């Protein structure tokens, strides 16, 4: 691998810019550090790490895009679907499009991983999280309470996307994803990347569980 730089400079005792990974892990956690390094450091090349960029990454990607999505859809399901995975659904074009994006790309994902193109893998996850949040916001299920089938379909679709993304995140942030999978009462043994092709995986899941905050947002001075 290449050099891990501190604010774009090589680390040295004389410069006083050495970053202790154990201190970083103690302060931010192992999973956030793993995620940050995989996202920000191209495999085989030099990469830079800074406290500011790490905190931005945790707040933006992990706390907001992933953690907040898990919390929002879980809370909405508990409050509006009796805390159960909706089963009576009617998928529309927008639902199928976002669900099938995983099936349509799984061969490419495997090819890129086999060629050690980790950046493609993490970028696919980041883009999928963006699209998932956009889908939930655009579909506005809170305005569909007079159309139960449509509300349930939006909820099911979003839950299924969360499940797929969580499976993909497992190799990167294993401890955190196992916590997220408690939403569906799923465990490590249930994780199979091939299942991201399956849009009916959650039909076998009944209850939705409330979980604690996955990533605490870092308050910046």
PLY file of the C-alpha trace (Angstrom):
ply
format ascii 1.0
element vertex 221
property float x
property float y
property float z
element edge 220
property int vertex1
property int vertex2
end_header
0.00 0.00 0.00
1.02 3.64 -0.28
1.77 6.16 2.44
-0.84 7.28 4.95
-0.28 11.02 5.16
-1.24 13.44 7.92
-2.91 16.50 6.35
-1.14 15.69 3.05
2.30 15.46 4.69
4.36 12.41 5.63
4.23 11.74 9.34
7.36 12.36 11.38
8.22 12.92 15.02
10.05 16.13 14.17
6.92 17.64 12.62
4.77 16.42 15.48
2.07 15.25 13.09
2.00 11.56 13.94
-1.51 10.17 14.29
-1.89 7.28 16.70
-4.47 4.84 15.29
-5.27 3.54 18.77
-6.10 7.05 19.96
-8.30 7.59 16.88
-10.11 4.31 17.50
-10.59 5.15 21.18
-12.09 8.52 20.27
-14.14 7.71 17.15
-14.43 3.92 17.05
-12.90 1.25 14.81
-15.71 1.08 12.26
-15.64 4.82 11.42
-11.86 4.68 10.94
-12.15 1.62 8.69
-14.84 3.32 6.64
-12.88 6.54 6.32
-9.66 4.85 5.22
-11.42 2.63 2.69
-13.32 5.58 1.24
-10.55 8.19 1.24
-7.45 6.10 0.46
-7.31 4.58 -3.02
-6.04 1.01 -2.81
-2.28 0.93 -3.43
-1.90 4.71 -3.49
-0.99 7.40 -0.97
-3.85 8.70 1.12
-4.31 11.51 3.58
-6.04 11.43 6.94
-7.02 14.41 9.01
-9.22 14.84 12.04
-11.44 17.33 10.20
-12.02 15.09 7.18
-12.60 12.07 9.42
-15.22 13.95 11.43
-16.88 15.22 8.24
-17.00 11.68 6.89
-18.53 10.31 10.10
-21.16 13.06 10.24
-22.08 13.02 6.55
-21.89 9.37 5.49
-22.32 7.37 8.67
-24.42 9.50 11.03
-26.61 11.30 8.47
-26.87 9.16 5.35
-26.80 5.68 6.91
-27.60 5.97 10.61
-30.32 8.58 10.24
-31.98 6.64 7.40
-32.10 3.52 9.59
-33.63 5.51 12.45
-36.16 7.33 10.27
-37.56 4.34 8.42
-37.60 2.23 11.58
-39.48 4.86 13.57
-41.90 5.44 10.71
-42.58 1.71 10.39
-43.23 1.34 14.11
-45.56 4.35 14.16
-47.45 3.69 10.92
-47.20 -0.03 10.15
-47.59 -1.52 13.61
-43.86 -2.23 13.79
-44.11 -4.94 11.13
-42.74 -5.36 7.63
-45.61 -4.54 5.24
-46.62 -7.53 3.12
-49.50 -6.16 1.04
-47.64 -3.98 -1.43
-47.87 -2.93 -5.07
-44.51 -1.93 -6.52
-44.50 0.95 -8.97
-41.88 2.06 -11.48
-39.89 4.19 -9.00
-39.84 1.36 -6.45
-38.66 -1.27 -8.93
-36.01 1.04 -10.37
-34.27 1.67 -7.05
-34.62 -1.94 -5.89
-33.31 -3.40 -9.15
-30.25 -1.14 -9.14
-28.55 -3.71 -6.89
-29.45 -6.68 -9.07
-28.37 -4.81 -12.20
-24.95 -4.04 -10.74
-24.04 -7.16 -8.77
-21.94 -8.66 -11.57
-20.02 -5.41 -11.94
-19.57 -5.17 -8.17
-18.08 -8.68 -8.09
-15.80 -7.88 -11.04
-14.52 -4.69 -9.42
-13.90 -6.43 -6.09
-12.01 -9.24 -7.85
-9.83 -6.54 -9.43
-9.32 -4.88 -6.02
-11.22 -1.77 -7.10
-12.41 -0.99 -3.59
-13.21 2.60 -4.53
-15.95 1.48 -6.93
-17.47 -0.64 -4.16
-17.57 2.14 -1.58
-18.76 4.70 -4.14
-21.62 2.39 -5.11
-22.65 2.23 -1.45
-22.39 6.00 -0.99
-24.49 6.62 -4.11
-27.03 4.01 -3.00
-27.39 5.74 0.37
-27.94 9.07 -1.35
-30.59 7.55 -3.63
-32.28 5.78 -0.69
-32.62 9.00 1.30
-33.82 10.85 -1.80
-36.38 8.13 -2.52
-37.83 8.24 1.00
-37.98 12.05 0.97
-39.43 12.30 -2.53
-42.07 9.63 -1.96
-43.27 11.36 1.23
-44.95 8.37 2.89
-46.17 10.64 5.71
-48.54 12.17 3.16
-49.92 8.77 2.05
-51.82 7.84 5.20
-55.07 7.77 3.20
-53.49 5.30 0.73
-52.33 2.40 2.92
-51.05 0.22 0.08
-48.87 3.01 -1.30
-47.59 3.92 2.17
-46.78 0.28 2.89
-45.04 -0.12 -0.47
-42.79 2.89 0.16
-41.95 1.58 3.62
-41.21 -1.93 2.35
-39.05 -0.61 -0.48
-37.03 1.60 1.87
-36.58 -1.19 4.42
-35.38 -3.52 1.66
-32.88 -0.94 0.44
-31.59 -0.45 4.00
-31.16 -4.22 4.28
-29.25 -4.44 0.98
-26.95 -1.53 1.81
-26.30 -2.94 5.28
-25.25 -6.27 3.76
-22.84 -4.41 1.45
-21.44 -2.39 4.35
-20.73 -5.46 6.48
-17.13 -6.06 5.24
-16.31 -2.42 5.95
-18.07 -1.66 9.25
-18.98 -5.12 10.62
-19.81 -4.17 14.20
-22.11 -1.33 13.20
-23.90 -3.28 10.48
-24.71 -6.11 12.89
-26.34 -3.51 15.14
-28.31 -2.21 12.15
-29.46 -5.72 11.25
-31.13 -5.96 14.65
-33.87 -3.87 13.01
-34.86 -7.03 11.13
-33.77 -9.58 13.78
-31.09 -10.71 11.31
-27.62 -11.94 12.26
-24.23 -12.42 10.67
-25.32 -15.82 9.34
-28.03 -14.15 7.25
-25.58 -11.97 5.32
-25.12 -13.07 1.73
-24.17 -10.58 -0.97
-26.09 -12.57 -3.57
-29.30 -11.72 -1.72
-29.06 -8.06 -2.77
-30.61 -9.30 -6.03
-33.69 -10.42 -4.10
-36.41 -7.78 -3.69
-38.56 -10.10 -1.55
-35.99 -10.99 1.10
-37.86 -9.13 3.85
-41.12 -10.93 3.10
-39.86 -13.59 5.51
-39.25 -10.98 8.24
-42.13 -9.98 10.48
-41.30 -7.58 13.29
-39.25 -4.39 13.04
-37.17 -3.49 16.09
-36.12 -0.09 17.34
-32.34 0.29 17.63
-30.04 2.73 19.39
-28.27 5.48 17.46
-25.62 3.82 15.27
-23.25 6.77 14.97
-23.24 9.84 17.19
-22.86 13.05 15.27
-19.64 14.81 16.21
-20.12 18.36 17.40
-17.50 20.56 15.77
-16.09 23.66 17.38
0 1
1 2
2 3
3 4
4 5
5 6
6 7
7 8
8 9
9 10
10 11
11 12
12 13
13 14
14 15
15 16
16 17
17 18
18 19
19 20
20 21
21 22
22 23
23 24
24 25
25 26
26 27
27 28
28 29
29 30
30 31
31 32
32 33
33 34
34 35
35 36
36 37
37 38
38 39
39 40
40 41
41 42
42 43
43 44
44 45
45 46
46 47
47 48
48 49
49 50
50 51
51 52
52 53
53 54
54 55
55 56
56 57
57 58
58 59
59 60
60 61
61 62
62 63
63 64
64 65
65 66
66 67
67 68
68 69
69 70
70 71
71 72
72 73
73 74
74 75
75 76
76 77
77 78
78 79
79 80
80 81
81 82
82 83
83 84
84 85
85 86
86 87
87 88
88 89
89 90
90 91
91 92
92 93
93 94
94 95
95 96
96 97
97 98
98 99
99 100
100 101
101 102
102 103
103 104
104 105
105 106
106 107
107 108
108 109
109 110
110 111
111 112
112 113
113 114
114 115
115 116
116 117
117 118
118 119
119 120
120 121
121 122
122 123
123 124
124 125
125 126
126 127
127 128
128 129
129 130
130 131
131 132
132 133
133 134
134 135
135 136
136 137
137 138
138 139
139 140
140 141
141 142
142 143
143 144
144 145
145 146
146 147
147 148
148 149
149 150
150 151
151 152
152 153
153 154
154 155
155 156
156 157
157 158
158 159
159 160
160 161
161 162
162 163
163 164
164 165
165 166
166 167
167 168
168 169
169 170
170 171
171 172
172 173
173 174
174 175
175 176
176 177
177 178
178 179
179 180
180 181
181 182
182 183
183 184
184 185
185 186
186 187
187 188
188 189
189 190
190 191
191 192
192 193
193 194
194 195
195 196
196 197
197 198
198 199
199 200
200 201
201 202
202 203
203 204
204 205
205 206
206 207
207 208
208 209
209 210
210 211
211 212
212 213
213 214
214 215
215 216
216 217
217 218
218 219
219 220
